[in-house]
C-alpha cells in the first residue's frame, strides 16, 4: 500500500511540475510576443529601468534612431519599462529575462530577443551594423 501511495505522490508531483513549467513558457511567449515587432526585418527596442530615465538617457537612445535614419525603416517601436518596487511586472520580467542589472536594453526581431546590452553605444553599434 505504501508503494502505491508513494507512486501516486510521485506521479502527482511530476504532473504538477510539468504544468508549472508549461505555464512559465506560455507566459514567457506572451511577454515576448507583446515586445517583438510583427513584421519581418523590423526591430523593437525595449529598455528595462529601475526608475524613469533621465531625458538625456532617453535622448541618447532616440538620437541613434534619428541620426542613422532607423526609425520606421528598421526600428518600428521602442519603450522604457520601469521595474521599481511598485511595479506589478518586475517579477515577471526578472524571471523571463534574468535582469541582473538595470538599465538593460533589449532588441527584438519578429522571432524574439536578438541582442541585449547595458550600454547605449553597444546598441548603436549593433543597430548600424546591419545585423538583424
Residue, then its C-alpha position, 0 to 999 in steps of 0.5 A: x500500500x505504501x508503494x502505491x501511495x508513494x507512486x501516486x505522490x510521485x506521479x502527482x508531483x511530476x504532473x504538477x511540475x510539468x504544468x508549472x513549467x508549461x505555464x512559465x513558457x506560455x507566459x514567457x511567449x506572451x511577454x515576448x510576443x507583446x515586445x517583438x515587432x510583427x513584421x519581418x526585418x523590423x526591430x523593437x527596442x525595449x529598455x528595462x529601468x529601475x526608475x524613469x530615465x533621465x531625458x538625456x538617457x532617453x535622448x541618447x537612445x532616440x538620437x541613434x534612431x534619428x541620426x542613422x535614419x532607423x526609425x520606421x525603416x528598421x526600428x518600428x517601436x521602442x519603450x522604457x519599462x520601469x521595474x521599481x518596487x511598485x511595479x506589478x511586472x518586475x517579477x515577471x520580467x526578472x524571471x523571463x529575462x534574468x535582469x541582473x542589472x538595470x538599465x538593460x536594453x533589449x532588441x527584438x526581431x519578429x522571432x524574439x530577443x536578438x541582442x541585449x546590452x547595458x550600454x547605449x553605444x553597444x546598441x548603436x553599434x549593433x543597430x548600424x551594423x546591419x545585423x538583424 
